[in-house]
Amino acid sequence: MFSKGVTMRSNRFEESWGSGAYGILMKEISDGIVEHNTFLKNTVGIYMEGTSRIYVSGNTFKSNGWAMRVQSSCVDNTVTKNNYFSNTFDVGTNGELQLNKFNENYWDKYDGYDLNKDGYGDVHYQPVSLYSMIVEKIPAASLLLRSFMVTIMDKAERVIPSITPVELKDEKPLMKPLQL
């Protein structure tokens, strides 16, 4: 917290569960690097609040509640070339304004296509679901996690976005996981 120029490289953050538990909690950190780490079975893999110019690359996020929670107070962070597998929510946020870059990540929930066979999805991927935005505002809504209604709601939001931050998207989602 309240640091500059911190590098977190080649670590494992595992099984940190609970309402105040995080793999990494970054608050008011700038000019940092988070790379080649594994975030496995945490309530939140990375929580970012008030961060700027953090480079997040080459990480694996697997079986977390939230792989990342990036608050709207974060600016100019770059999240690239990471793998996201079996997380309840890939990315969560508390607002519509997003000034961070997500690019060239592998998302196991991405159901796009690659017609030109260049290894990148032909349509962007929005990792923030409508349901994750609702859970952010009303935590008790997490009881409905596996319901059919939540599935319908998220599919409708992908077609007609209204609440999820449209700026928070991966323009070039990878079709295959990275070998990290």
DAVEN-V460083 format. One record per backbone hydrogen bond with DSSP energy under -1.0 kcal/mol. CO is the residue of the C=O (numbers start at 0). NH is the residue of the N-H. Records with the same first field share a line. If there is no record, write none. Layout:
CO: NH + NH
//
This chain:
2: 29
5: 32
7: 34
10: 37
12: 39
15: 42
17: 20
23: 46
25: 48
26: 1
28: 51
29: 4
31: 54
32: 7
33: 56
34: 9
36: 59
37: 12
38: 61
39: 14
41: 64
42: 65
43: 22
44: 23
45: 68
46: 25
47: 70
48: 27
50: 74
51: 30
53: 77
54: 33
55: 79
56: 35
58: 82
59: 38
60: 84
61: 40
63: 87
64: 88
65: 44
66: 45
67: 91
68: 47
70: 73
74: 52
76: 100
77: 55
78: 102
80: 57
81: 105
82: 60
83: 107
84: 62
88: 66
89: 67
91: 69
98: 75
100: 78
102: 80
104: 173
105: 83
106: 109
112: 121
113: 116
118: 174
124: 169
126: 90
128: 132
129: 133
130: 134
131: 135
132: 136
133: 137
137: 140
138: 141
139: 142
140: 143
141: 144
143: 146
146: 150
147: 151
148: 152
149: 153
150: 154
151: 155
152: 156
153: 157
154: 158
155: 159
166: 168
169: 124
172: 120
177: 179
//
